[in-house]
């Protein structure tokens, strides 16, 4: 499986859906995040997304990867990113992922990840 190394940004994983996020890549991202959560003693994550047309498929593909690790997923729907962050405190989950293209054009989408009630960024994403 080829993964474009440039999708791993400082604060998220982001790219053009058609070019950078085939189902096997999205599932692998979910598996990696689920493994990280599980290895650190976590049991479940919250998963949500924005209103982009590509978001529902990305949610399902990412969820498959997370579930394959034995980590549970609570789908919390279509939400703005701050509500996803809030879910970690309200639901007391080990992590949260918001699928969002943010300010980018419609052909883009991405993954904003948090664990232990803090955003995942920098080396934790890029390495």
C-alpha angles and dihedrals in degrees: 000000000000116000120189104235091208092071089074102087132173096268106015148003106262140164149122107308096218094049105030109028113054111162095263092055093048091048090050090052089052091048091051092050093045090050091051091051094046095047089054093052098262124143107190146012136205116237127194141146148198129260098271115129092238095053100085093056092045090051092054094045093047091047091055091056094048093047091051088067094055092253114132124232128214108198106211098181137232107344142151113261096254090058089055090054090048090053091069090063098038096045096031093225125162093238147358136210127198116194105210141145089209111193095343126112118278095263089065129078136162152175126258109193132194134180134178087017092297132100117259108234146145117013092004089065101031099048 
